[in-house]
Amino acid sequence: MMERIVLGIDPGLATIGFGVLHFRGEEVVIRDFGVIETPAGLEMGDRLVMIQQDLEELLKKHLPTEAYVEELYFSTNAKTALSVAHARGVIMSSLASHGLQPRSITPNQVKSGLTGDGSADKKQVQQMLKIQFSLEKIPEPDDAADALAIAYCGGMRGRDI
């Protein structure tokens, strides 16, 4: 039986969501989820180092076999897009240094994969996570729920790769 540990990451600078799923045959179980946070008052370089260090701990703890990182999509704020792009670069580099080839997944692919609708809103995605994993409540915070959705949709797509 094929077993896979799939890491999903919702990149950010202040808050990075992560979700870790265990795929065993047809069974998919939540292993861990949460956020990596960096304080707003720190310099950009220090925040990026924090992200790298916290991600290193996460990678050593769970030893994922696959990783999916959400593509960035910003329509208005270039400054925010640039800082998140820096964080995403650190995330991609950290994953690669652990022998993973991180795959990108778009927000629309995640929405479509969970709800069947690429234009579903955040609440619909969260509700489908709750149903899919028979949870009593929606995973929190939002960034962690997004990362679980990324891991799930990436992992389901990864079965065909």
Secondary structure, 3 states (H helix, E strand, C coil): CCEEEEEEEECCCCEEEEEEEEEECCEEEEEEEEEEECCCCCCHHHHHHHHHHHHHHHHHHHCCCEEEEECCCCCCCHHHHHHHHHHHHHHHHHHHHCCCCCEEECHHHHHHHHHCCCCCCHHHHHHHHHHHCCCCCCCCCHHHHHHHHHHHHHHHHHCCC
